[in-house]
Amino acid sequence: MVGALSTGCADDVAPAVRVGDSIEISNDDLLAEVAEWAGSPTLLEQLQVATAQGDGEGSYSTSFVDFLLTNRITFELHNAQFTELGLELTDQERAEVRSGLFPDPAVSAMVFEELSGSYGERLVADVARQFAVTEAMADTYQTWQVEALAGTDIDVNPRYGSWDPQGASVAPPSGPRPAPGTGLLAEL
């Protein structure tokens, strides 16, 4: 389980993830997104997330954080492809996502009531860009997606795990890391 993720070792200043040469997701940005999702029981229920809660008070489960980090990486790859294709979002596309995020419009509305306004808009834009890329690429989309998820240099901060290109997801960390200055080599 990921302990109070907002705290970490002082030497761990790496971002949560680097995607390619130009995309970085900071630990603060990741934790803000985690808090948004954790604050939306409807969103968690609709996506069949069993729990966001970690073992300790104020912590999140590793599987939940890795699920969100995988989603964020996927969104960022789609956002970059959206730009590469020269696409633009329309108000109509945003409205369709806002009302149709889930099959039941009342459920979609509830999700957006539970999220902050700014994060809700970010989620709408991310999902709408993903749909736009899928539609614009048509038959070539599946090949692009596989290549993007497996072929892009994705560097996950070890506190969250590592990128598994075959599974196209963040794999959990293998276990606790020793604190800086401890262990066998610290005495040398």
Beta strands, then each sheet from edge to edge (+ up, - down):
strand 1: 17-19
strand 2: 23-25
strand 3: 154-156
strand 4: 162-164
strand 5: 169-171
sheet 1: 2+ 1- 3+
sheet 2: 4+ 5-
end
